[in-house]
Amino acid sequence: MEGIWLIVAVLIGLYIIALPVKMAAAAMGAKRTGVLWCLLALIGSSILHAIGLAIPCIGSIAAFLLSAVAFAAILGTGFLKGIGIEILVVVFSTILVLILTLVLGVSLAELLSILQETFGSVGF
């Protein structure tokens, strides 16, 4: 019985992770907006983002552009719509985190302190 609940929890977690990409892809008119396509786009975007950050001096810009290429190629849009998807993913992810903190009854300050305890002082 626990195995079924674990599978259900994993599926719900994957859907929540893919939800911002799915909404952004639909808003930008992408050809492929399925959950698996969105998860694949997130994986590809993360890999190309990491490669872009390895470039000296212009790593952030290169990472942003390479992530947009991954979104555009995998979700079936143009490059400019890939940039739009990337920006909307950040906006929708932020909104989703705020909604989840309200629903779960966790304040944003408490969530940030938990993240700081978990990951140390990196970026906080």
HELIX and SHEET records of a PDB file:
HELIX    1   1 GLU A    2  ALA A   27  1                                  26    
HELIX    2   2 VAL A   35  LEU A   53  1                                  19    
HELIX    3   3 GLY A   59  LEU A   75  1                                  17    
HELIX    4   4 PHE A   79  LEU A  104  1                                  26    
HELIX    5   5 LEU A  108  PHE A  119  1                                  12    
END                                                                             
